[in-house]
Structures are given as structure tokens and as C-alpha cells.
């Protein structure tokens, strides 16, 4: 599965910004935990052979660039719209790309 996790070395200011983003997007801030807490939760509910890989650098910047390209391409073809929300999301992705939030791929087996 894939999920979002809190980066390991986030500053108080970065966590406050993430809290604000969560508030504005109606996302529960409590869902953002660090990788070690994530692993502990999986162990606590009976999972073993847990593998967690961070794919943030392979995804966030590419998705942000894709959003920008889509806006440029559609505008060039005369398709206009309100891109402000997408632009904001792309900016957030670029911030996350420095480690505030991680996109992780998790593999685990159920014990028993």
C-alpha cells in the first residue's frame, strides 16, 4: 500500500504549516506519523516482515511538474479554468519534497 508519513526531521514551523494545510483540506493531522510510529502500529495489529520505502523524490516533484504542464497545455489549446487550487497543491508538493511529508510504499504480512 502507499501512504503519507511525517518526515523524520521536521521543524516545529513545518509541523505548524502542515497543521494549517490539514485544517484547510479537512485532513486529520493525527494521521501524519513518523515512519517508526507507523511500523509500531503495524506490529501492534499483528503484521510482520514490514518493509517501508520512501518514494517521495520519485513522485512529488514529478506530480507538481505534471500539474504545471497540464495548465500550460490546456491554456494553449484555449481551455481555461481556475488553476489556483492546483497551483497551491503543486507548491505544497514541492515543500513536501524536502522531507516534511513522505510518500511511502508499505509491504507487510499478517502474522498467523
Secondary structure, 3 states (H helix, E strand, C coil): CEEEEECCCCCHHHHHHHHHHHHHCCCCHHHCCEHHHHHHHHHHCCEEEEEEEECHHHHHHHHHHHHHHHHHHHHHCCCCCCCHHHHHHHHHHHHHCCCCEEEEEEEEEECC
